[in-house]
Amino acid sequence: MKRLKSSQKTQTKKAQDHRHMVTQRLDESIPLDSKEWQAVEQILMRMTEFAPSSLITECVNAIAVYADEQAQQGYMLGQDDLIKQLKSRAA
């Protein structure tokens, strides 16, 4: 039993490390000074005139979580595509 739990902990740790690495790579490669992001910031600033700041914060957090998940999925799909391409070249 202990051995099984130990291997599960190791796998969980590896998965967490991998997720952290993916998140770090995405944070480093996604610029926040783009025209698209500036447009989002302007819209959020206009919304603050009408909506309570807590609602704006909740909205921004939801957008950020969604964007992170989409970026991570895109990164993983890109890695899968790269592996398939390298395998086909090696064959």
HUDASUL-V572938 format. One record per residue. RES is the residue in one small letter. SS is DSSP state (@ for helix, = for strand, . for the rest). BURIAL is I if it has 9 or more other C-alpha atoms within 8 Angstrom, else O. D_FIRST is the distance of its C-alpha to the first C-alpha in whole Angstrom. Layout:
RES,SS,BURIAL,D_FIRST ; RES,SS,BURIAL,D_FIRST
This chain:
m,.,O,0 ; k,@,O,4 ; r,@,O,5 ; l,@,O,5 ; k,@,O,6 ; s,@,O,9 ; s,@,O,10 ; q,@,O,11 ; k,@,O,12 ; t,@,O,14 ; q,@,O,15 ; t,@,O,16 ; k,@,O,18 ; k,@,O,20 ; a,@,O,21 ; q,@,O,22 ; d,@,O,24 ; h,@,O,26 ; r,@,O,27 ; h,@,O,29 ; m,@,O,30 ; v,@,I,32 ; t,@,I,33 ; q,@,O,35 ; r,@,O,36 ; l,@,I,38 ; d,@,O,39 ; e,@,O,41 ; s,@,O,42 ; i,.,O,43 ; p,.,O,47 ; l,.,O,48 ; d,.,O,51 ; s,.,O,52 ; k,@,O,55 ; e,@,O,52 ; w,@,I,50 ; q,@,I,54 ; a,@,O,55 ; v,@,O,51 ; e,@,O,52 ; q,@,O,56 ; i,@,O,55 ; l,@,I,52 ; m,@,O,55 ; r,@,O,57 ; m,@,I,55 ; t,.,I,55 ; e,.,O,58 ; f,.,O,57 ; a,.,O,54 ; p,.,O,52 ; s,@,O,50 ; s,@,O,47 ; l,@,O,47 ; i,@,I,48 ; t,@,O,45 ; e,@,O,43 ; c,@,O,44 ; v,@,O,44 ; n,@,O,40 ; a,@,O,40 ; i,@,O,42 ; a,@,O,40 ; v,@,O,36 ; y,@,O,38 ; a,@,O,39 ; d,@,I,36 ; e,@,O,34 ; q,@,O,37 ; a,@,I,37 ; q,@,I,34 ; q,@,O,34 ; g,@,O,37 ; y,@,I,36 ; m,@,O,33 ; l,@,O,35 ; g,@,O,37 ; q,@,O,35 ; d,@,O,34 ; d,@,O,38 ; l,@,O,38 ; i,@,O,35 ; k,@,O,37 ; q,@,O,40 ; l,@,O,39 ; k,@,O,38 ; s,@,O,41 ; r,@,O,43 ; a,@,O,41 ; a,.,O,42
